[in-house]
Amino acid sequence: MEKSKLTDPFEKARLETGLGEMNDQNDPVTMLLRHKDVRKSAHNYKTFQSGATPGRIVIPSEVDIRDTRQIPFEVDPPEHKDYRAIIEPWFRRPLQAEYEKKLTAIITSIVEHALTKESIEVVTEFSLPLQSNALTLLINSDASEAETWISWGTHVFRSEGEALDGDKATVLYDYIENQIEEAINNPSENLFTKLVNSEFQGRKLTKEEIKGIMVLTFAGGRDTVINAVTNSIAYFSEHPESLQRIQKEPEIIGNAVEELIRYFSPLTQMGRVVTEDTYVCEHAAKANSRVSLCWASANRDEKVFENPNEIILDRKINPHVGFGFSHHNCLGATHARQIMRILLKTLSNKIQSIDILDYKENIEDLDQFKRKVGYDSIHVKFNPKTI
């Protein structure tokens, strides 16, 4: 079953004005579409602030469903650097050989299970379990916890109808608060205990700060990893020759991962709050208004990327912003890259081809733009290598 091509809905506006406009719960957003403007604004934290009202830089805004500040995501320098220093070494653990070995075992098991099925729904039966089981390794929690996280669905702050869901958020908050108490009373080797014992600027982290770090850990890499994995499987279903090439040329896996992240841009955009009257693309931006850094548009900028609407697995020059840019680049990028590298290697070694049986696309409504970000569902059959 042939699926539709992932087009670039931002191209015309990017070329003509560099801007897009959308309303978000009566808090309008000016979207920055050009690569240079996205990177410049991401670096200028004094004018384009992350540490505003908790939930306001997320699009759609989460101000109505949470007042917990996600750390270090919603904190600006210099405090951002100090918070990040606490947890960054932990989030670099995926580079360790033992971690890679365990992650390989998780992904191999999931792929081999998929091979036993005549049909498997990739979002909920493959990508979500992969993301959740891999997260147990990142947090260093018991593997059984993955079943709880899987039960939350593909997004921890949205219901199945994609509406922001305060009740669903409460489930996550209660879980995290219980885990913090458990870490205090029964210390272990997991991230909760690490945070309970950590200091920020000479004092212990507060429970609210720990909660903010863990909310980001659970929410920040959930639907993005799911989208990256699902979109990649859909791509390889249409391009089995790419899987064969990766098996023959494993040295291109690193480049291929970066290219898939660039092309699919699992997170469309992230907001900033303007701190002073300024200009973006020669248009006025008022203090306390919102702009967004549109990663998805920047990653297709024809002035930066040759043939931007094609996947070139061995693309050599690839300054994509799929993991953000500058101070607030994605803390979980190392983990996500390892997931994708191991997944590509495993698929190329075990899968001959992938048949798409049916699918339903996930289309983001951005007012001026409609963007396919991934799939609500996609049923496939994995065909094993025969030799």
C-alpha positions in Angstrom: 0.0 0.0 0.0 1.6 3.2 -1.1 1.6 6.2 1.3 1.6 9.9 0.6 4.9 11.7 0.3 6.0 14.0 3.2 5.8 17.5 1.8 7.1 20.8 3.1 4.1 23.0 4.0 6.4 25.9 5.0 8.3 26.3 1.7 6.3 29.2 0.2 6.1 31.2 3.4 9.8 30.6 4.2 10.8 31.9 0.8 8.5 34.9 0.7 8.5 36.3 4.3 10.3 33.8 6.6 7.3 33.9 8.9 4.1 32.0 9.7 1.2 32.9 12.0 -0.9 30.7 14.1 -3.3 31.1 17.0 -2.8 29.0 20.1 -5.5 29.2 22.7 -5.8 32.9 22.1 -2.0 33.3 22.6 -0.8 33.9 19.0 2.5 32.6 17.8 4.8 34.1 15.1 6.6 31.1 13.5 10.2 31.7 12.4 10.8 29.5 9.3 14.3 30.2 8.1 17.3 28.2 9.3 19.4 31.3 10.1 16.6 33.0 12.0 15.8 29.9 14.0 19.4 29.4 15.1 20.0 33.1 15.8 16.9 33.4 18.0 17.6 30.1 19.8 21.0 31.5 20.8 19.6 34.9 21.9 18.0 33.8 25.2 17.9 37.4 26.6 15.4 38.5 23.9 13.7 35.1 23.3 13.1 33.6 26.7 12.5 30.0 27.7 12.0 30.7 31.4 8.6 32.3 31.2 5.4 31.0 32.6 5.6 27.2 32.9 4.0 25.6 29.8 3.9 28.8 27.7 6.8 28.0 25.4 5.3 24.6 24.4 3.0 24.7 21.4 0.2 23.9 22.0 0.5 25.8 25.3 0.3 23.8 28.5 -0.3 26.7 30.9 -3.8 25.5 31.7 -2.7 22.0 32.7 0.6 22.4 34.6 2.4 24.9 36.8 5.5 22.7 37.3 8.5 24.2 35.4 10.2 21.6 33.3 14.0 21.8 34.1 16.3 22.7 32.5 14.1 23.2 29.5 12.1 26.1 30.9 15.1 27.8 32.6 17.4 30.4 31.0 21.2 30.9 31.6 23.0 31.1 33.9 20.7 28.9 36.0 20.1 26.6 33.0 23.8 25.7 32.9 23.9 24.8 36.6 20.8 22.6 36.4 22.1 20.9 33.2 25.5 20.2 34.8 23.7 18.0 37.4 22.1 15.7 34.9 24.0 15.9 31.7 26.6 13.2 32.7 23.7 10.9 33.4 22.2 11.5 30.0 25.5 10.7 28.3 25.4 7.2 29.7 24.1 5.8 26.4 27.6 6.2 25.0 28.9 3.5 27.4 29.5 0.0 26.0 27.4 -1.8 28.6 24.4 0.6 28.0 24.6 0.0 24.3 24.7 -3.7 24.8 21.5 -3.6 27.0 19.7 -1.2 24.6 20.6 -3.5 21.7 19.0 -6.4 23.5 15.8 -4.4 24.1 15.5 -3.4 20.4 16.4 -6.8 19.1 13.7 -8.4 21.2 11.1 -6.0 19.9 12.1 -6.5 16.3 12.1 -10.2 16.6 8.7 -10.1 18.2 7.4 -8.1 15.3 8.8 -10.7 12.9 6.4 -13.3 14.4 3.3 -11.2 13.5 1.4 -11.2 10.3 0.5 -7.6 11.1 1.7 -5.2 13.7 0.6 -1.6 14.5 3.8 0.3 14.6 2.9 3.3 16.8 1.4 1.4 19.8 2.8 -2.1 19.4 6.3 -1.3 18.3 7.4 2.3 18.7 5.7 3.0 22.1 7.0 -0.2 23.7 10.5 0.5 22.3 10.5 4.0 23.7 9.2 3.0 27.1 11.5 0.0 27.5 14.5 2.1 26.4 13.5 4.7 29.0 13.8 2.2 31.8 17.4 1.9 30.8 17.9 5.6 30.7 16.3 6.1 34.1 17.9 2.9 35.4 14.5 1.7 36.7 13.0 -1.8 36.9 12.0 -3.1 33.4 8.5 -3.8 34.6 7.9 0.0 34.9 7.6 0.1 31.1 4.2 -1.4 31.2 2.9 1.5 33.3 4.4 4.0 31.0 3.0 2.3 27.9 -0.5 2.5 29.5 -0.3 6.3 29.4 -0.3 6.2 25.5 1.8 8.1 23.1 1.6 11.5 24.7 1.6 12.1 28.5 -0.3 15.4 28.2 -2.9 14.7 25.5 -5.8 12.4 25.2 -6.4 10.2 22.2 -8.2 13.1 20.5 -5.0 15.2 20.8 -6.7 17.6 23.3 -4.6 18.7 26.2 -5.7 16.7 29.2 -5.3 17.9 32.8 -6.5 14.6 34.3 -3.9 12.7 32.3 -1.2 15.1 33.4 -2.2 14.4 37.0 -1.5 10.7 36.5 2.1 11.6 35.5 2.5 14.0 38.4 1.2 11.5 41.0 3.5 8.8 39.6 6.6 11.1 39.8 5.7 12.3 43.3 5.4 8.7 44.5 8.7 7.8 42.9 10.4 10.7 44.6 9.1 9.5 48.0 10.3 6.0 47.2 13.8 7.3 46.4 13.9 9.2 49.7 12.7 6.2 51.8 14.4 3.4 49.8 17.4 4.7 47.8 18.4 2.8 44.7 20.6 3.3 41.6 17.9 5.1 39.5 17.6 8.7 38.4 15.1 9.6 41.1 17.7 8.7 43.8 20.4 10.5 41.9 18.3 13.7 41.9 17.3 13.3 45.6 21.0 13.3 46.4 22.0 16.1 44.1 22.7 19.8 44.9 22.0 23.0 43.0 24.1 26.0 43.8 25.1 24.6 47.2 21.7 23.3 48.3 19.7 20.1 47.8 17.3 20.0 44.9 13.7 20.6 46.1 11.0 18.1 45.3 9.5 20.6 42.9 12.8 20.8 41.0 13.1 17.1 40.9 9.6 16.8 39.7 10.3 19.4 36.9 13.3 17.4 35.7 11.4 14.1 35.7 8.3 15.6 33.9 10.7 16.7 31.2 12.3 13.3 31.1 9.0 11.5 30.6 7.3 14.0 28.3 10.2 15.5 26.3 11.4 12.3 24.5 8.1 10.4 24.2 6.1 11.3 21.1 9.3 12.6 19.5 11.1 9.2 19.7 7.8 7.5 18.7 7.5 9.7 15.6 11.2 9.2 14.7 10.9 5.4 14.9 7.5 5.2 13.2 8.4 7.5 10.3 11.7 5.7 9.7 9.9 2.3 9.4 7.5 3.8 7.0 10.4 5.2 4.9 12.2 1.8 4.8 8.9 0.2 3.8 9.0 2.3 0.6 12.8 2.0 0.2 13.9 -1.5 1.1 17.1 -0.8 -0.9 18.1 1.6 1.8 18.0 -1.1 4.4 20.2 -3.3 2.2 22.6 -0.4 1.7 22.9 0.2 5.4 23.7 -3.5 5.9 26.4 -3.3 3.3 27.7 0.1 4.4 27.3 0.2 8.2 29.7 3.2 8.3 26.8 5.4 7.1 24.5 4.6 9.9 25.5 7.8 11.9 24.8 10.0 8.9 21.6 8.2 8.1 20.3 8.8 11.6 21.0 12.5 11.3 19.3 12.6 7.9 16.2 10.9 9.1 15.9 13.3 12.1 16.4 16.2 9.7 13.9 15.1 7.2 11.1 14.0 9.6 11.8 16.6 12.3 9.8 14.7 15.0 9.2 17.9 16.9 7.7 20.6 14.6 8.5 23.7 16.7 9.2 25.1 20.2 8.2 28.6 21.4 10.0 31.4 23.0 8.5 34.5 24.8 9.8 37.9 23.6 11.2 40.0 26.5 11.5 43.3 24.7 10.1 45.0 21.5 12.2 43.7 18.6 12.1 42.7 15.0 12.0 39.2 13.4 12.4 39.1 9.6 11.8 42.8 9.5 8.5 42.4 11.3 7.8 43.9 14.7 7.6 41.5 17.7 6.1 43.0 20.8 7.4 42.3 24.3 5.5 39.3 26.0 4.4 38.0 22.6 5.4 34.5 21.4 7.6 33.4 18.6 8.3 29.8 17.7 11.5 28.2 16.4 10.1 26.0 13.6 12.7 23.2 13.5 10.7 21.4 10.7 10.9 24.4 8.4 14.5 25.2 9.2 15.4 21.6 8.4 14.1 22.0 4.9 15.7 25.4 4.2 16.8 25.2 0.6 19.5 27.8 1.2 21.2 25.4 3.7 20.4 21.9 2.5 20.9 20.7 -1.1 17.9 18.7 -2.3 16.1 19.3 1.1 13.0 17.3 0.2 15.0 14.1 -0.4 16.5 11.7 2.1 20.2 11.3 1.4 21.4 8.7 3.8 25.1 9.6 3.6 24.5 13.4 3.5 27.8 14.9 4.5 27.0 18.4 5.5 23.9 18.4 7.8 23.5 21.2 10.3 20.0 20.2 11.1 18.2 21.5 14.2 16.1 18.4 14.9 17.5 18.3 18.4 17.2 22.0 19.0 20.1 24.4 19.0 22.4 26.3 21.3 21.7 26.5 25.1 18.5 24.4 25.0 19.6 21.6 22.7 17.9 18.4 23.5 19.2 16.7 26.7 18.1 13.3 25.5 19.7 13.5 22.1 22.4 11.0 22.9 19.8 8.5 24.0 17.7 9.1 21.0 20.6 8.8 18.6 21.6 5.5 20.1 18.1 4.2 19.8 18.0 5.1 16.1 21.5 3.8 15.4 20.8 0.4 17.0 17.4 0.2 15.3 18.8 0.9 11.9 21.5 -1.7 12.4 19.0 -4.3 13.7 16.5 -3.7 10.9 19.1 -3.9 8.2 20.4 -7.2 9.6 17.1 -8.9 10.1 14.5 -7.3 7.8 14.3 -8.0 4.0 11.3 -5.7 3.5 8.3 -4.1 5.2 4.8 -4.2 3.8 2.4 -1.3 4.7 -1.1 -2.8 5.1 -3.0 0.4 6.1 -2.3 3.7 7.9 -3.8 6.9 9.2 -1.6 10.0 9.1 -1.2 12.4 12.1 -1.7 15.9 10.7 -0.8 18.9 12.8 -3.2 21.8 12.3 -1.0 24.9 12.5 -3.7 27.3 11.1 -1.7 28.6 8.2 0.0 25.3 7.7 -1.0 21.6 7.8 1.9 19.3 8.6 2.1 15.5 8.6 4.2 14.9 11.8 3.8 11.1 11.8 1.0 8.5 12.1 -2.0 7.9 14.3 -1.7 4.3 13.2 0.2 2.3 10.6 -0.1 -1.5 10.3 2.8 -3.3 8.6 4.2 -6.8 8.1 7.9 -7.3 8.7 9.5 -9.7 6.2 12.6 -11.5 7.5 15.8 -12.0 5.6 15.8 -15.4 4.0 19.6 -15.8 3.7 
